[in-house]
Amino acid sequence: MSRDAALLSAFTLVLVGFVIVGILLGFWNQTGGSAVETPASSEIVRLDYMHASWCQYCAGTKEDLETIAFELYPNVELLIWDEANRESDEPTREIYDKYKKEGLFGGYPTIVANEKHTLVGKTEKEEMKSWICTIFENKPDNCIE
């Protein structure tokens, strides 16, 4: 292989690597090939998810909620609070105490959006996503169905 062919091969590999990394990191704008993504909505909804290990509905709800948060990224911030940590972890205890005092905690599982909207109990994934999307003033593209 000539020196020029080897340099061309190395350059091509580096270029392909950059493209793959850009796509994997989610910064590739498919419409224009720009490396900067501009979300349709810069609004962020904070979700506090309170669950217990003994709660039969919580495991499935947690998985669905994590999937929804991934689908709505970067417009959703998900914080997961485990009831088992209430005694040993001060931030967990403070969240539970705050939401109980404000009447937002209603049992397991509980989702609180932006510290004022509550969804309690077993909820199907589609219903959860729809509920989360109602919280946005300017819905991101992922909420428009």
C-alpha positions as CSV (number, residue, x, y, z in Angstrom):
1,M,0.0,0.0,0.0
2,S,1.4,3.4,-0.9
3,R,1.9,6.2,1.6
4,D,-0.9,8.3,0.1
5,A,-3.4,5.4,0.2
6,A,-2.5,4.7,3.9
7,L,-3.0,8.4,4.8
8,L,-6.4,8.4,2.9
9,S,-7.4,5.2,4.8
10,A,-6.4,6.7,8.2
11,F,-8.2,10.0,7.4
12,T,-11.4,8.1,6.4
13,L,-11.3,6.0,9.6
14,V,-11.0,9.1,11.7
15,L,-13.8,10.9,9.9
16,V,-16.1,7.8,10.2
17,G,-15.3,7.7,13.9
18,F,-16.3,11.3,14.4
19,V,-19.6,10.8,12.6
20,I,-20.4,7.7,14.7
21,V,-19.5,9.4,17.9
22,G,-21.6,12.4,16.9
23,I,-24.6,10.2,16.1
24,L,-24.2,8.2,19.3
25,L,-24.1,11.3,21.5
26,G,-27.3,12.6,19.9
27,F,-25.8,15.8,18.7
28,W,-26.3,15.1,15.0
29,N,-29.1,17.2,13.5
30,Q,-30.5,15.0,10.7
31,T,-32.1,17.9,8.9
32,G,-28.9,19.9,8.3
33,G,-26.0,17.8,9.5
34,S,-25.2,20.3,12.1
35,A,-23.2,19.2,15.2
36,V,-25.4,21.4,17.4
37,E,-28.9,20.3,18.4
38,T,-31.5,22.9,19.2
39,P,-34.4,21.4,21.0
40,A,-37.9,22.5,20.0
41,S,-38.5,23.4,23.6
42,S,-35.9,24.4,26.2
43,E,-38.4,23.9,28.9
44,I,-37.5,21.2,31.5
45,V,-40.0,19.2,33.5
46,R,-38.5,17.8,36.8
47,L,-40.0,14.4,37.8
48,D,-39.5,13.1,41.4
49,Y,-40.3,9.4,41.4
50,M,-41.0,7.9,44.9
51,H,-41.1,4.1,45.1
52,A,-40.6,1.2,47.5
53,S,-38.9,-2.1,46.9
54,W,-41.9,-4.0,48.3
55,C,-44.4,-2.2,46.0
56,Q,-45.4,-4.6,43.2
57,Y,-46.3,-1.8,40.7
58,C,-43.2,0.3,41.4
59,A,-40.7,-1.8,39.4
60,G,-42.7,-1.7,36.2
61,T,-43.5,2.0,36.6
62,K,-39.9,2.8,37.2
63,E,-38.8,1.1,34.0
64,D,-41.5,2.9,32.0
65,L,-40.7,6.2,33.6
66,E,-37.0,5.8,32.8
67,T,-37.9,5.0,29.2
68,I,-40.1,8.1,28.9
69,A,-37.4,10.3,30.4
70,F,-35.0,9.0,27.8
71,E,-37.6,9.6,25.0
72,L,-38.2,13.2,26.2
73,Y,-34.5,14.0,26.9
74,P,-33.3,16.7,27.2
75,N,-36.7,18.1,28.4
76,V,-37.2,15.8,31.4
77,E,-35.1,15.5,34.5
78,L,-35.8,12.3,36.5
79,L,-34.9,11.9,40.1
80,I,-35.6,8.6,41.7
81,W,-36.2,8.4,45.5
82,D,-36.2,5.0,47.2
83,E,-38.3,4.7,50.4
84,A,-35.7,2.4,51.8
85,N,-33.3,5.3,52.0
86,R,-35.5,7.7,54.0
87,E,-33.8,7.0,57.3
88,S,-30.2,7.0,56.1
89,D,-30.2,9.6,53.3
90,E,-31.1,13.2,54.3
91,P,-32.1,14.4,50.7
92,T,-34.5,11.5,50.4
93,R,-36.0,12.1,53.8
94,E,-36.4,15.8,53.0
95,I,-38.2,15.1,49.7
96,Y,-40.6,12.6,51.3
97,D,-41.3,15.0,54.2
98,K,-41.8,18.0,51.9
99,Y,-44.3,16.2,49.6
100,K,-46.2,14.6,52.5
101,K,-46.5,18.0,54.2
102,E,-47.7,19.6,50.9
103,G,-50.2,16.7,50.3
104,L,-48.4,15.6,47.1
105,F,-47.3,12.2,48.3
106,G,-50.1,9.7,48.0
107,G,-48.6,6.3,48.3
108,Y,-46.5,4.1,46.1
109,P,-45.6,4.8,43.4
110,T,-45.9,8.6,43.3
111,I,-44.6,10.9,40.6
112,V,-44.4,14.6,41.3
113,A,-43.8,16.9,38.3
114,N,-42.3,20.4,38.9
115,E,-43.1,20.1,42.6
116,K,-46.8,20.6,42.1
117,H,-48.5,18.0,39.8
118,T,-49.0,14.4,41.2
119,L,-49.7,11.0,39.6
120,V,-50.2,8.2,42.1
121,G,-50.5,4.5,41.7
122,K,-50.2,2.0,38.9
123,T,-50.2,3.8,35.5
124,E,-49.7,2.5,32.0
125,K,-46.7,3.9,30.1
126,E,-48.8,5.7,27.4
127,E,-50.9,7.4,30.1
128,M,-47.8,8.4,32.1
129,K,-46.2,10.0,29.0
130,S,-49.4,11.8,28.1
131,W,-49.7,13.1,31.7
132,I,-46.0,14.3,31.6
133,C,-46.6,16.0,28.2
134,T,-49.5,18.0,29.7
135,I,-47.1,19.6,32.1
136,F,-45.2,21.4,29.4
137,E,-46.3,24.9,28.3
138,N,-44.5,24.4,25.0
139,K,-44.5,20.7,24.2
140,P,-41.3,19.2,22.8
141,D,-41.5,17.3,19.5
142,N,-41.5,14.0,21.3
143,C,-44.8,14.9,23.0
144,I,-46.6,15.6,19.7
145,E,-48.3,12.4,18.5
